[in-house]
């Protein structure tokens, strides 16, 4: 008698000249370990894109922009493989810096950091950047902040929309997350904005007696509105941290405010964090189901790998399946205070 557990044999991969990445990932569904899980992430992302009316969230953390991932993320936004972004402030600072001409360089994790300090070079593991160029961007963002409307309290979404429009006129390189998001109508939130160089720019403006505000509580209200008005939702997390929790809590907040608990119906994450230390970055989606943040019947894939390894495969494969993004009904956000309307169109 054959065991009920022994129904699906692994199928060894074959090398084939010219094989598309999308085909390779499809074939990896019949393998094991994190290769299989990355393939499952691709399959679930495609399921989201086939949904009739869905909002797909993207969470961004870590220093993946300095590591060379900016164009991939900008592409996913421009082509509407995702619909709303929650990021660390640092990630968006690095995006603005590269748009304004700052170059990150390949280095080594074994360099002498005291020698780098003397030369004014900052290190992100094996990636390097000149400190003075980053401070120059701080000043440019400061000047932008000082030109904002006095007395108005912006959400980070409103702030980054305006910054994206500003960068589109100033940018040396327009393959930018913020520029593409502003052009595509994709809202971008950074709920921990003070924990970034953009926070420095607000402080420098304040030192000049020019006070401008980003209301982070307004971010909570606006993201909760997106969740409440969306017919369905899915999440893509590149890393974890604040963006992951902020997107997760939109579903929980709506329950607290009296809406029916639903949970995100699709969930994908690439992370190097693990669940057994109790942190949210590595916690499983099944754990999130205990809170109601992820739906009980959600399609889920959590790949424990470096984003700089997994994302290029996923982005290239999605590019090859580009018709899914072109044909889908994409949410269009009509912002009017607390009366957000979401329509859907191709």
N, C-alpha and C positions, 0 to 999 in steps of 0.2 A: 504494500500500500504506500503510495507517494504522500509525503508530508505536505500539509497545506502551506508550509513555509517555503517549500522548494518549487516555486512556480515560475520564477523569473531569473534565468541564468544571466550572469554577466557576459557581455560580448566584447572581446578584445578589439581595440581600435585598430584601424588600418590606415597606413600612410597612403595618400593619393595626391598627386600633383594637381594644384589648382583647386583643392577642396575649399569651399567657402567656410568661414568661421562659424556661420549659423548652422551649417550641416555638421561640423565637428561638435558643436555644443549639443545638437540634437542626438548625435551618436553617443555622447558622453553620459546621457541619461541611463545607458545600459552598463555603466562602469560603477565604481565605488568611491568612497571617501569624499573629499572636498571637490574633486572633479565632477562627480555626480551632482553634488549640491549646487555647484555653479551652473550646471546645466538645468537644474530645477529652477534656479533663479531666473534664467533666461526664459524657460517655459512659462513661468508664472507672470513675468513681465509681459509676455505676448498675450496671455489671457486677459490681463488688464486692458491692453490696447484693443482687444476685440469686444470689450464691454460697450454697450450702447451709450450710456451716460455715466461717466466715472471721473472723479478727481484723483489724480495720481500725485502724491506728495514725494518730494525728494529732500532727504536730510543729508547735510554735508558737514563733516568734521575732519580734524586732522590737518596736516600741512600738505594736502594733495595738490594744491595749485602750484606751489614752488616745485613739487616733484614732477610737474609736466602734465597734469590732468585737466588743465583749464579748458582747452579747446574741446575735449570730449564732453565736458559738462555743458559748455556753451552750445554745442551741437544738439545735445539731448533736449535742451530748453528750446532752442530755435525751431527744431522739428516737432516739438510738442510730444515727445516721449514722456514728458512729465509736465505738470500743470501748476504746481506751487512749490516754492523752495523755502526751507528753513535751514539756516547756516550759522556757523560761528561767525563772529565779526571779523576775526583774523583771516578767515578764508576769503572774505569779500574785500578786505584790505589788500591782500596779495593779488587778487584779480584786478583791482583798480590800479595797483602798482605796475603790473605787467602791461595793462592797457596803456599806461602813461610812459612806457618804455623801459621800465626796470627789468633787468635780465637776471635770472637765477642761473647759477653755474654748477656744473657737476664737480664734486670734490671727493672727499673720503671721510668716513667716520673715524679714521685714525689720525687726523690732522692734529697739530698742536693748537689747542683752543686759546691758550695764552698768547701765542704768536698771532692768531687770527684777530684777537681783541686789539692788539697793537696796530694791526693794519686796518681796523675798522670793518671787519668782515664777520657777519653773523652766519651761524651754521644750523641747518635743519638736517640732522643725521649726516647724509653725504651730499647735501645741496648747500650752496653758498650764495650770499647776497651782500652787497655793500650797504652798510648801515646808513651812510650819508644819503644814499638814494632813497631809502625808505623814509628818512626824516624829511626829505624834499616832498615826498608824497603826502606826508602828514600836513605839511604847510599848504599844499594844493587843496587838500580836503578841507583844511581849516578855512581857507578863503571861500570855498563853496558853501560851507556852513554859515559863514558870516553874511552871505548873500541871501539866506533863507528868510522867509517872512517872519518878522518879529512877533513874538507873543503867541505864535501858533504851536500847538503840541502835535507833532507828527508821530504817526506810528512808524516803525522801522520800514514797513512796506512802502509808505509814502516817501520816506527819506531816500530809500534805495532806488525807487522809480525815478525820482528827480536826479539823483546822482548818476544813474545809468544814462539818462538823457544828456546830462552835462558831459559825461565821459565820451559819448558818441561824437561830440563836437571837438573834443580835445585829444582823443586817443591816437596813439601811434599804431596800435594793434587793436582792431575792433573785434577780434575773436574773444569777446569778453562775456563772462556770466552776466554781469549787470547790464551791459549794453544789449545783449540778446534778449534778456528777460524783459527789459523795458519795451523793446520793440515788439515782442511777442505777447505782451499783456500778461506775463507770468509774474505773480506776486512773489517778492523775496523778503523774508523776515530774518532778523538776527536778534533773538530775544535776550542775548547776553552781550549787547553792543559795547558796554563799558569794558568788557574783558577783551579789548583789541586796540590796535593803534588808532582806529577811528574814534575810540573814546578819548585818546590823547588829543585829537584834533578839536573835539568839543571843549576840552579843558583849555587848550590854547586860545580858542575863541573867547572863552569866558575870561581869561587873563586880559584880553583886550576889551573887557567890559561889554562884550557882545554875547548875550545869553540866548541860546537856542535849545530846544528840547526835543528829545525823542521819548515818547510815552510808552514804556515797555508793557504797561498794563493794557494799553490799547492793542498791543500785539496779541495778547491773550484773547481779547474780545473779538478781534478780526479773524484769527485762526479758528476760534470756536464757531464763528458765523460761517466760515467756509465749510467746516465739517457739518454744521446743521443744515445748510442749504444744498449740500451735495447729495445726489441721489445714492451714490455709492462712493467708496474711497479705497485707495490702495496706497501702500507706502514703500518707498525704496530708501534704505539707509546705507549711505557710504560712510562707514564708521558708526559711532554712537553718540555719546555725550549729550549736551543740552539739546541739539536738534532732534535727536531720537525721542527724548522725553517730551519735548514741547509738542511734537506731532502726536505722540501717543495720548497726551492728556486732553487733546481736543475732544475726543470721544467721551472721556470721563467727565469733563467740565459740562458738556451738554446734558449729561444725566443729572449732575448736581443742579443745573439750572432748570430741570424739569422736563427735558426731552427724553424720548425713549432711548434706552441704551442699545446701541447697535454694534459698535466696534468696526475697525477697519477690516474690509472683506478680503484684502490681499496684502501680503507682507513679504518683503525681501530685504535681506541685510547682508552686507559684506563687512566683516569685522575681524580683528585679531584678538579681541577681548573674549574671555571665556566666562561662563555663567557661575562657576563654583566659588568665585570671590564675592559674589553678591552685588556687584555693580550693575547699573542699568545698561552700560554699553555692551556688555556681553550676555545680558539676560535673554532667555529664550522667549519666543513668541507665545509658547504655551503658558509661561509664567504671566505674560501680559494678559492672557485670556482670563486669569483669575481676577483681574481688575476690571475686565470688560473693555479694555483698550483695543484688543484684537478680537474679532468675532469668533464665536465658537466653531463655526464651520469654515473659517478662513483658509485660503490656499497660502501656504507658507514655505519659505526656503531661507535658511540662515547658513551662509557659507563662511566658514572660519578661514579667511585668507586676507592677504594684504590687498587693499583697494587698488593699489598701483599694478597689481597682477590681474585681478578679476575684472576691473572696469574696462580696460582696453578690449578684452574679449567680448564683453557684453555690448559695448558701444558699437564695435565693428559688426557684430552679429545683428544688432538692431538696425544698423544702417542697411544691411543686406535685406532686411525685412521692412524696408522703409514704407511700403504701401500701407502697413498697419497703422502708422502714425498719420499718413495723409488721409486715409479713409475714415478714421475714427471721428466721432462727435466730440469735439474738444470743449471743455468748459470756458465760457467767456464771463469774466467777472465785471459786473457793473457796480462800482462802489459809490454808495451814497450814504455815508455815515453808518448807522446801524441797520440800514435797509438794503443790505447787499442782495443783489439778484444774480443768479447764475443761469445763463442760457447755454445751449450746446449747439455747436455748428461745426461743419467740416472746414 
